[in-house]
């Protein structure tokens, strides 16, 4: 379940702070009575024990879960964006980078990074003409063998893991591994 770490973290923080608050109110109520057997030292000891045995551990674990939950939520949001990008490109066959940027509500650099990440994971193959800004979803197996640019026909060169680059027109071909 998404966000469960954040929810558990908030509950633990609340429980830890409530425990110290309840003991503090109890100590003040006990000390304010006329026949009080609780001294200031006893109240301080009770507060210290509750703080170190209950409050500090639960608030610490709660804070850890809250931070970790937020980090996981951010990662899952990026995965959702990558999935959406992949679905858009595979469904349409070709799409303008500007359309992707608008539909994903992101920057060109972020969309480019997501594309390269998907290629690196072996989830996408196709090519992009950076000059025209059009991303194509095509099987790149024939390009791998001939090393001819699908845009201009020029000889392509390896440009990185799963990427072949055309030095003439700037087209990058993404090969699924």
Rosetta silent file (secondary structure, phi, psi, omega in degrees, C-alpha in Angstrom):
SEQUENCE: XXXXXXXXXXXXXXXXXXXXXXXXXXXXXXXXXXXXXXXXXXXXXXXXXXXXXXXXXXXXXXXXXXXXXXXXXXXXXXXXXXXXXXXXXXXXXXXXXXXXXXXXXXXXXXXXXXXXXXXXXXXXXXXXXXXXXXXXXXXXXXXXXXXXXXXXXXXXXXXXXXXXXXXXXXXXXXXXX
SCORE:     score description
SCORE:     0.000 S_00000001
   1 L     0.000  131.060 -179.132    0.000    0.000    0.000 S_00000001
   2 L   -71.421  137.244  175.091    1.390    3.359   -0.984 S_00000001
   3 L    80.051    5.735 -177.970    2.121    5.811    1.792 S_00000001
   4 H   -68.205  -32.519  177.635    1.723    3.302    4.620 S_00000001
   5 H   -63.011  -40.140  178.698    5.207    4.143    5.966 S_00000001
   6 H   -65.277  -42.597 -177.589    4.252    7.791    6.255 S_00000001
   7 H   -65.869  -45.618  178.958    1.000    6.984    8.043 S_00000001
   8 H   -63.283  -40.023  178.099    2.653    4.600   10.528 S_00000001
   9 H   -60.431  -44.704  179.327    5.396    7.190   11.114 S_00000001
  10 H   -64.064  -41.314  179.408    2.871    9.911   11.930 S_00000001
  11 H   -63.578  -43.693  179.937    0.973    7.580   14.276 S_00000001
  12 H   -64.709  -41.482  177.538    4.172    6.630   16.138 S_00000001
  13 H   -61.194  -45.721  179.136    5.243   10.263   16.484 S_00000001
  14 H   -61.294  -44.474 -179.677    1.807   11.171   17.827 S_00000001
  15 H   -62.416  -44.199 -179.786    1.831    8.222   20.260 S_00000001
  16 H   -63.262  -43.190  179.317    5.296    9.104   21.571 S_00000001
  17 H   -70.743  -35.235  177.819    4.429   12.753   22.124 S_00000001
  18 H   -66.068  -37.116 -179.275    1.075   11.839   23.675 S_00000001
  19 H   -62.776  -46.002 -179.814    2.786    9.486   26.139 S_00000001
  20 H   -67.951  -35.081  178.234    5.098   12.192   27.469 S_00000001
  21 H   -66.381  -42.264 -179.862    2.197   14.654   27.588 S_00000001
  22 H   -64.931  -43.534  179.430   -0.023   12.279   29.539 S_00000001
  23 H   -66.403  -37.353  177.876    2.719   11.520   32.075 S_00000001
  24 H   -64.175  -43.444  178.270    3.476   15.234   32.413 S_00000001
  25 H   -65.583  -41.754  178.058   -0.165   16.082   33.093 S_00000001
  26 H   -61.059  -43.992 -179.095   -0.417   13.190   35.570 S_00000001
  27 H   -64.085  -42.866  178.239    2.728   14.366   37.396 S_00000001
  28 H   -64.009  -39.712  179.340    1.450   17.948   37.646 S_00000001
  29 H   -66.759  -40.213  179.357   -1.919   16.756   38.919 S_00000001
  30 H   -66.860  -41.029 -176.977   -0.300   14.513   41.544 S_00000001
  31 H   -75.194  -22.558 -176.435    2.055   17.205   42.777 S_00000001
  32 H   -80.758  -14.984  179.201   -0.647   19.861   43.033 S_00000001
  33 L   -72.433  156.162 -179.454   -2.694   17.925   45.613 S_00000001
  34 L   -70.313  -39.601 -178.287   -2.378   18.651   49.367 S_00000001
  35 L   -99.789   42.724 -175.352   -1.655   15.040   50.349 S_00000001
  36 L   -76.756  128.559  176.108    0.706   14.415   47.456 S_00000001
  37 L   -92.965   -7.708 -177.631    3.194   11.604   47.852 S_00000001
  38 L   -90.884  122.454  178.147    4.888   12.536   44.570 S_00000001
  39 L   -93.621  170.974  179.000    7.885   14.824   44.911 S_00000001
  40 H   -63.135  -37.619  178.081    9.460   16.941   42.217 S_00000001
  41 H   -65.084  -40.654  177.908   12.323   14.446   41.955 S_00000001
  42 H   -64.636  -41.629  178.711    9.888   11.550   41.525 S_00000001
  43 H   -64.556  -41.137  178.843    8.008   13.446   38.832 S_00000001
  44 H   -64.760  -38.859  178.504   11.275   14.241   37.032 S_00000001
  45 H   -65.251  -43.088  178.169   12.292   10.577   37.225 S_00000001
  46 H   -61.899  -43.450  178.846    8.926    9.458   35.831 S_00000001
  47 H   -63.488  -41.940 -179.160    9.202   11.991   33.001 S_00000001
  48 H   -65.639  -43.538  179.371   12.774   10.889   32.209 S_00000001
  49 H   -62.715  -45.036  179.195   11.832    7.199   32.174 S_00000001
  50 H   -64.388  -39.505 -179.855    8.847    7.784   29.909 S_00000001
  51 H   -63.606  -50.097 -174.578   10.926    9.989   27.632 S_00000001
  52 H   -77.410  -29.135 -177.644   13.831    7.553   27.243 S_00000001
  53 H   -94.256  -26.398 -176.207   11.828    4.320   27.234 S_00000001
  54 H  -118.163  -58.274 -171.056    8.711    5.348   25.288 S_00000001
  55 H   -66.063  -53.679 -176.203    8.844    8.765   23.671 S_00000001
  56 H   -58.942  -48.335  179.930   12.354    8.851   22.185 S_00000001
  57 H   -64.485  -43.712 -177.501   12.197    5.396   20.550 S_00000001
  58 H   -69.708  -39.267  177.841    8.695    5.796   19.135 S_00000001
  59 H   -67.890  -39.149  178.509    9.293    9.340   17.864 S_00000001
  60 H   -62.800  -48.722  178.460   12.650    8.253   16.400 S_00000001
  61 H   -65.024  -40.085  178.401   11.182    5.261   14.575 S_00000001
  62 H   -62.122  -42.852  178.443    8.191    7.352   13.512 S_00000001
  63 H   -64.423  -41.202  178.164   10.427   10.073   12.074 S_00000001
  64 H   -60.720  -47.777 -179.932   12.490    7.463   10.215 S_00000001
  65 H   -64.091  -36.503  179.080    9.366    5.869    8.710 S_00000001
  66 H   -64.684  -46.336  179.981    7.961    9.277    7.788 S_00000001
  67 H   -66.646  -44.573  179.749   11.134   10.320    5.934 S_00000001
  68 H   -63.598  -39.670  178.228   11.514    6.918    4.262 S_00000001
  69 H   -63.476  -39.088  177.269    7.849    6.962    3.227 S_00000001
  70 H   -66.044  -40.137  178.896    8.235   10.371    1.618 S_00000001
  71 H   -64.594  -43.673  178.536   11.316    9.187   -0.271 S_00000001
  72 H   -64.387  -37.364  177.799    9.498    6.068   -1.506 S_00000001
  73 H   -63.348  -40.319  177.915    6.532    8.183   -2.597 S_00000001
  74 H   -64.995  -41.192  178.199    8.835   10.389   -4.664 S_00000001
  75 H   -64.579  -42.653  179.504   10.411    7.327   -6.293 S_00000001
  76 H   -65.957  -33.914  176.816    7.011    5.823   -7.071 S_00000001
  77 H   -65.012  -39.146  177.943    5.859    9.108   -8.603 S_00000001
  78 H   -67.709  -39.687  176.784    8.876    9.038  -10.942 S_00000001
  79 H   -62.555  -40.802  177.113    8.161    5.418  -11.882 S_00000001
  80 H   -61.191  -40.999  178.276    4.557    6.389  -12.643 S_00000001
  81 H   -64.787  -41.914  178.023    5.792    9.187  -14.909 S_00000001
  82 H   -63.836  -40.979  178.034    8.141    6.777  -16.730 S_00000001
  83 H   -63.283  -41.524  179.052    5.295    4.287  -17.158 S_00000001
  84 H   -64.719  -42.548  178.423    3.073    7.036  -18.527 S_00000001
  85 H   -60.679  -46.984 -179.719    5.829    8.158  -20.939 S_00000001
  86 H   -62.009  -42.306  178.639    6.347    4.600  -22.166 S_00000001
  87 H   -64.080  -40.649  179.695    2.611    4.083  -22.661 S_00000001
  88 H   -62.267  -48.785 -176.170    2.274    7.326  -24.623 S_00000001
  89 H   -68.011  -43.944 -178.592    5.146    6.504  -26.979 S_00000001
  90 H   -68.434  -33.141 -179.577    4.226    2.847  -27.500 S_00000001
  91 H   -72.756  -43.624 -175.848    0.572    3.667  -28.103 S_00000001
  92 H   -85.930  -25.418 -177.821    1.106    6.484  -30.593 S_00000001
  93 L    87.827  -40.971  174.600    4.221    5.129  -32.316 S_00000001
  94 E  -149.459  144.984 -177.805    5.690    8.602  -32.593 S_00000001
  95 E  -152.017  144.448  175.958    5.317   11.687  -30.451 S_00000001
  96 E   -73.149  141.801  176.970    6.819   15.162  -30.280 S_00000001
  97 H   -59.112  -37.821 -179.388    9.064   15.849  -27.300 S_00000001
  98 H   -62.994  -36.474  176.891    7.115   19.050  -26.648 S_00000001
  99 H   -66.455  -40.890  177.799    3.906   17.015  -26.383 S_00000001
 100 H   -62.051  -43.413 -179.613    5.576   14.627  -23.941 S_00000001
 101 H   -60.325  -44.075 -179.430    6.836   17.525  -21.830 S_00000001
 102 H   -68.335  -44.911 -177.361    3.351   19.045  -21.671 S_00000001
 103 H   -67.781  -33.329 -179.490    1.518   15.778  -20.997 S_00000001
 104 H   -89.255  -10.330 -179.881    3.933   14.718  -18.284 S_00000001
 105 L    62.977   41.648 -175.082    4.157   18.202  -16.746 S_00000001
 106 L  -132.774 -175.441  177.929    7.917   18.010  -16.690 S_00000001
 107 L   -95.811  163.081  177.909   10.984   19.561  -18.288 S_00000001
 108 H   -60.881  -42.319 -179.969   12.664   18.469  -21.516 S_00000001
 109 H   -63.234  -38.676  179.588   15.769   17.429  -19.604 S_00000001
 110 H   -67.989  -41.988  178.518   13.718   15.277  -17.219 S_00000001
 111 H   -63.634  -41.825  177.857   11.864   13.565  -20.087 S_00000001
 112 H   -60.895  -43.775  178.584   15.199   12.939  -21.822 S_00000001
 113 H   -62.666  -40.636  178.457   16.608   11.418  -18.604 S_00000001
 114 H   -64.011  -40.433  179.206   13.536    9.179  -18.268 S_00000001
 115 H   -60.901  -48.979  179.766   13.936    7.998  -21.882 S_00000001
 116 H   -63.838  -34.264  177.314   17.579    7.095  -21.322 S_00000001
 117 H   -65.800  -43.337  178.219   16.665    5.361  -18.049 S_00000001
 118 H   -64.395  -37.669  177.156   14.020    3.261  -19.822 S_00000001
 119 H   -65.525  -45.391  179.640   16.538    2.377  -22.546 S_00000001
 120 H   -61.082  -31.299  178.190   19.131    1.425  -19.926 S_00000001
 121 L   -83.295   -4.906 -179.769   16.595   -0.865  -18.260 S_00000001
 122 L    76.613   22.359 -177.263   15.845   -2.485  -21.624 S_00000001
 123 L   -97.402  -11.474 -176.805   12.210   -1.371  -21.585 S_00000001
 124 L  -140.162  136.887  169.756   12.226    0.849  -24.684 S_00000001
 125 L  -134.496  145.412 -177.708   13.655    0.656  -28.163 S_00000001
 126 E   161.335 -155.844  176.842   13.148    3.161  -30.926 S_00000001
 127 E  -151.477  163.236  178.663   14.806    6.366  -31.986 S_00000001
 128 E  -136.133  135.487  172.825   14.623   10.123  -31.596 S_00000001
 129 E   -98.297  106.001 -174.772   15.553   12.881  -33.968 S_00000001
 130 L   -67.834  -29.507  179.140   16.739   15.601  -31.596 S_00000001
 131 L   -66.484  -43.008  179.372   16.671   18.269  -34.321 S_00000001
 132 L   -87.928  -18.432  179.720   12.967   17.672  -35.044 S_00000001
 133 L    71.630   34.784 -179.086   12.182   16.622  -31.468 S_00000001
 134 E  -116.316  128.785  178.461   10.233   13.508  -32.478 S_00000001
 135 E  -101.586  128.797 -178.104   10.465   10.230  -30.558 S_00000001
 136 E  -113.863  135.496  174.434    9.680    7.056  -32.516 S_00000001
 137 L  -102.005  101.632 -179.327    8.770    3.704  -31.043 S_00000001
 138 L  -140.003  155.596  173.396   10.092    1.171  -33.526 S_00000001
 139 L   -71.902  123.971 -174.021   11.861   -2.130  -33.404 S_00000001
 140 L  -100.216   14.745 -179.037   15.493   -1.191  -33.847 S_00000001
 141 H   -61.170  -41.466 -179.581   16.823   -4.667  -34.629 S_00000001
 142 H   -68.419  -33.152  178.884   17.367   -3.902  -38.315 S_00000001
 143 H   -68.870  -35.478  179.542   19.180   -0.680  -37.432 S_00000001
 144 H   -60.195  -39.660 -177.279   21.464   -2.610  -35.099 S_00000001
 145 H   -78.841  -44.567 -176.554   22.606   -4.813  -38.004 S_00000001
 146 H   -85.504  -25.975 -177.034   22.860   -2.208  -40.777 S_00000001
 147 L    56.925   33.227  176.086   23.862    0.738  -38.547 S_00000001
 148 E  -101.761  136.848 -179.424   22.071    3.069  -40.975 S_00000001
 149 L   -66.903  130.000  177.863   20.236    6.109  -39.623 S_00000001
 150 L   -70.887  -15.406 -177.889   16.444    5.822  -40.063 S_00000001
 151 L   -91.840  -49.870 -174.425   16.284    9.605  -40.534 S_00000001
 152 L  -119.845   -9.139  179.218   19.080   10.442  -43.009 S_00000001
 153 L    84.435    2.157 -179.513   20.617    7.067  -43.959 S_00000001
 154 L   -72.546  162.482  178.238   24.050    7.981  -42.581 S_00000001
 155 E   -72.486  127.322 -176.324   26.377    5.525  -40.842 S_00000001
 156 E   -95.094  158.138 -179.912   25.581    5.437  -37.109 S_00000001
 157 E  -127.222  149.828  177.351   28.022    5.067  -34.199 S_00000001
 158 E   -65.800  133.077 -177.644   27.560    3.602  -30.736 S_00000001
 159 E  -115.905    3.746 -179.030   26.814    6.406  -28.316 S_00000001
 160 E   149.647 -172.091 -178.345   26.505    4.518  -25.039 S_00000001
 161 L   -64.423  112.334  177.357   24.678    1.614  -23.449 S_00000001
 162 L    74.314   15.591 -177.434   21.815    0.747  -25.765 S_00000001
 163 E  -129.632  130.203  171.551   22.236    3.933  -27.824 S_00000001
 164 E  -116.310  133.026 -173.725   23.467    4.386  -31.407 S_00000001
 165 E  -116.038  139.549  173.946   23.976    7.984  -32.536 S_00000001
 166 E   -92.289  118.680 -179.381   23.984    9.501  -36.020 S_00000001
 167 L   -74.000  -11.222 -175.753   26.796   12.063  -36.253 S_00000001
 168 L   -89.749  -44.888 -176.089   25.148   13.695  -39.282 S_00000001
 169 L  -116.817   -4.451  177.148   21.628   14.541  -38.141 S_00000001
 170 L    82.772   13.388  178.925   21.807   13.959  -34.354 S_00000001
 171 E   -76.410  135.678  173.441   19.326   11.072  -34.269 S_00000001
 172 E  -108.089  130.114  175.822   19.695    8.660  -31.327 S_00000001
 173 E  -105.804  127.562 -178.447   18.515    5.073  -31.805 S_00000001
 174 E  -100.578  122.242 -178.578   17.604    3.252  -28.616 S_00000001
 175 L  -106.630  126.380  175.538   18.208   -0.485  -28.653 S_00000001
 176 L   -72.977  134.111 -178.683   16.511   -2.743  -26.156 S_00000001
 177 L   -85.246    0.000    0.000   19.073   -5.055  -24.621 S_00000001
